[in-house]
Amino acid sequence: MLYVDKSKADVPSYVIVNAKRELKDTPGTTVCYDSLLGDTPSTIREHLCADQGWLCVYCMRRISLKPEPGVSRMAHTEHYIPRHQHGDTGKALPYPEYSQADLDEFSLDYNNLFATCDGKYIEDEQSEEEPEEEYTHAGRTEKAQETCDKPRGNQRLTVDPRNPVHIASIRYGKTNALIDSSDSAIASDLTKKLNLNYHWLVAERASTLSELYEWFSVHAKDNNFRKECEERLQTLKNGDSSGKRQPFAQMLIWALEKRMRRMN
């Protein structure tokens, strides 16, 4: 999961303020995200993507407003506190302390918004066809699964991408890149509510982590290895010249900082 410092966000304040004013001036219209018209939602989404280095806040895969098959996923706007909380029959509401009016207000609070991927695992994300419900993996027929905000729905989360303590509790298996946390509630969010240990996603993480460990083995004896690590760390945090960060950046930061601590 990605750490997002909202204090450094490029908030499109003028866009949100103007949109709210327009909605207030329209009789019978609720001032909320669902009522936004025109380019406002995509403008907000573009700012969210840029704040996150064009990575999904949950799985950390590349996202885009115009995705390329095999390169990036379609970006969506995620509401940390959801727009609605209609629970299933017999189930408690995830945020009982908030009224719908509160949720409407949160829906236009930039601090409550993140950019996520589409949560799908299909080869052509620009296809209008629904993803296959079943696929073959390791010789077995399995049901297709989704990740990130898709399985989460409106469930309440403990883990908060804005909280550095929460992100610091997250760890990854050295050889298998399985995501976990020292906090059991956060671990449950990651694996059950967000499905971030879905095997295709784990395989992508493991490949990326393996490449970093290979880089360690090649450069570990360099006289300026620490400086090389520091430079790579800054790129992972800040992105390239276009502001794009490497997929799974937070995992790589975790592994790199762990290695750097061993050099002290």
N, C-alpha and C positions, 0 to 999 in steps of 0.2 A: 504494500500500500504506500501511496505517495504522501509525503508531508507537504502541506500547503500552508505557507505563511500568508494569511489574509491581510496582515498589516502592510505587506509589500504589493498587494494586488493593484492592478490597473483598473480601478472601478469605473465603468461607464456611467458615472453619476448623472450626467446631463440627459442621457438616453432614458434612464429609469425615472428621473424626475419628470421629464416631459411626458413619458408614457402614463405615469400616475395622474398627471394633471388632465390629460386627454380622457382617461377613463372616468375620472371624477366628473368631468363635464358632459359625459354621455349618460343620459337618464336610463335607469334600469340595468346598468352595467356594474358588475362587481369589480372592485380594484384588486386584481390578483393576476398571477402569471398566466392563467388559462385564458384571460381576456385580452392579452396582448395581440396586437395586429401588425401586419406589415413585416418590416425587417428587424423589428426590435428583438424578438427572441434569438435570431441568428447573430445579431450584434452582441448581445449579452453572452451567447455561447462562444463566440470568437474570443472575447476577452477572457473567459474562463479557460479556454484551451491554451491561450498564450500564457496565462498565469501559471499553468501547470506544465509548461514546456511541451505542449501537445501530446501529453500522455494521459491515459485514463487514471483517475484518482484511485481506483481500486486495484485493477490488474496491472496497470503501468504499461499497457501496450500502446502503440502509436494510434492517435486519433486525428481526424481531420473533418472539416466541413464538407470536403469533396474527396471522399476516400478513394484510394487506389487499391485494387485487389492484390492481396499478398503483401501490402506495404502498410496500410493504415485502415482503421475501422471508422465507421460513422460516429461522429460525436453527438452526444445527447446531453441535455441539462438534467442534473441530479439535484433534488432537493433533500438536503440532509434531514431536516424535519419536513416530512412529506406535505404535499398540497392537500391531501385528503387522508382520512384514516378510517374509512369504512371497514370495520373488521368483519370476518366471517361470522356467521350466526353462532352465538354462544361463546365467542372469543372476546377478550378484553381489548379495548382500543389501545394502540401502541403509545399514544401520547394523551392520556385522559386529562392532563392538566391544561390542555389547550382547547379553546373553542375553534370553530371553523373560521371565525373572524381572525383569530390569532394566526391560524395556518395561512390564511389569505395574505396577511401582513408578512409572514416569514417567506412566502413564495416570491416576493419581490425584494427580499433582503439579500444583497449580493454576498454577504458573509455566510449565508446559508446555502449558497449554490456552488456546485462543482460540475466539472465536465467528466462524463463517463463514456465508455465505448458502448457498442450495441449489445455486448454480452453474447454474441453469436460465434459459432465455429463453423462457418461455411466458406467455400473457396471464393465465391463471388458475392461480396456483401452489397453489390449494387443490383443484384438480381431481385426482381419483384416476387420471386417465388419464395414460399416459406421453407426454412431449412428442413432437411430430412429429419424425421422423428427417430430413426434408427440408423446405425452405422456399424461397421465391422471394426473391431479393435482386438488385436492379439488373438484372432481367430474366433472371437465371440461377437454375437450380435447384441449391441447395447442401445439403450435409449439415449438420444442426444440430450445434452445438458446445456445450461446457460450459466453465465457468471455475472458478477458485479451487481448492478441494481436490478437485474431481471429476477433472480431468485429472491433477492431481498424484499422486493415489493415495498410495502410500507412498514415493515418490521422495524422496531426500535433497535438502534445500534448503540453499543457501548464504545467501540472504537471510533475515534474522531480524527480525521485527517489533519485537523488544525492543531491537535495537541501533540507537541513533540515528545512528551512522556509516553504517550500511547505508541507512537511510531518507534521510539527507542526500545519498547518491550518486544517488538517483532523481530523474529530471527528466521533463518533459512537453513535447511539441511545442506551441508557442504557438498555432498555427492548427488543428492536427489532434488535439492532446492524446494523441498516441502516447506510451506509457510506455517509458522507457529508463533506463539507468544507466551511470555512468562506469566501473563494475566489470563486466567482461564476464560473469563467472559469475553475478552478480546479474541482469544483463540477460537472460541465458538463462533463469533461473528465472522471471522476470516474464513473458516472452513465450512460452516453450515449455512449461514445467512448469505454470504457472498460467493461461496463455492470456489474459493481461490486455490484449492488443491485439486481442481478438475485436471485429469491427467494430461490433456493436450496443453493446458496452460503451464503445468509443472514442467513438461518437456521443453517448452520454450524457455522457461526460466533457467532450467538446468543447463541448456546449451549456452545461454548467455553467461552464466556464472562460470562454466567451464572455460570459456574464452578468457575471462579475467584471470583465473588461476593459471592458465597457460602463459598469459602476459607476465604474471608474477615470476614464473619459473625461468622465463627468458631474460628478464631484466633485474632479477633480485641481486645479482652481483655487480650491477652498474655502480660506479662511484657516486652518481647523483640519483640513486634509486628513490630516496626520500623526496627529492624535488620532483621527480617524475610522477610519484604518487600524488603529491600535493597538486600538481597541475591537472592530473587526471581527475582528482576529486573536485576541483573547482569547475571543470567542464561538466561533470556529472550533475553538479548542483545548479549551474547557471545555464547550461545548454551551449550550443554552438553559436556561430555568428548570427544565425537566423532565430535564435531563441529556442530551438528544438533540443530537447534532452534525449539521451539514449533510452530506448525502452528498458524497463525494469531498473531505472536509475537508482531508486531508493535501495533496492537489494544490493546493487553494486557499491553504493556508498557504504552500506552496512559492512560488506566484505572488505572493502578497501580500508575503512577506518579501523576495523578489527586487525588487519595486517599491519597497519601503521603503529598501532599501540604496541605490537610485539617488537617494534624497532627501537622503542625507548629504552 
